């Protein structure tokens, strides 16, 4: 019996190999040309770098948040498209699923924009910072998001609510509106003078909205003008406490002051009790977590899509009082040369507690690319708690073993 190949056969074999390699390369370059790359398996986070899903497509879930349900993480975020139009909602809210946090399966569009011109979520509106929580009593998944009506810039400052029976949806849009209509905050004394400021005619006089905009440090906060019609809510997040109570945290009063409002037991509406916090501190991009009985807050300043310095705060209760701690960021993102003063070129969106790991929290941020929003990037970094607060240090690459105890 003959073993091995003669030189002629070997030459044939190597030609075949070469041909297969070149076919493979050609296929890869075709895929790359149409923006799709083969699915990669990740074993680490690479902040600021392109992140692909199981189909080899760039993950499209900006301003996002994560729900952990029955062993699976669901990442919800704004689906962006290329070009300036991508700053408005042309598709809806995208959802991905993962069990290891590195590798994400595309689960499609959880909440689709509508083609009905009378719908609040008609294509071309603004849908930002969607967050989903699970209600154990109703067994439903509840999505809240910041909604701006089509063609009205950022004036509507509404919250949208949608529900689904499965985490990945499809979500049914229920309604949108202003927050805590006609409700008085728990942490503000109700005096006759303040009551007067809530009367509609006050808005018609010298204190018109336009004038107030030019006079942001005026004495009378927007809260009073918005009392009858409902409070503004733009950048937002949701938080479910250990006792099952859920809260909506949002940039209100023309982004000058934050409000924290408890949700009804079914999580579909505001319950009515709320507080005004970080008064006149001009914050956006809220994220919150609970750790060892304390509540930690992460946010940004207000500079549109441009990065600024992050903010942090701590409290013993969700409703506060909150104590500001300063900028938690440390280090520099070598890809853009930006350090803590610009939050590595990013803006916060969520704090994710890692399931099954003690003291493991990930701070999630977005690097916005407003000229080509689809190219926005994600920055995920571990939170390191200190005696009096926490730090978020830049890392080029890291994995969950950073949370392993020595
Ligand atoms: C910053 C916010 O954090 C984003 O969600 C978005 O609303 C932009 N501003 C719009 O300029």
Boltz pocket constraint, residues with backbone or C-beta under 6 A from the ligand:
constraints:
  - pocket:
      binder: B
      contacts: [[A, 63], [A, 128], [A, 129], [A, 235], [A, 284], [A, 285], [A, 303], [A, 304], [A, 305], [A, 347]]
      max_distance: 6.0
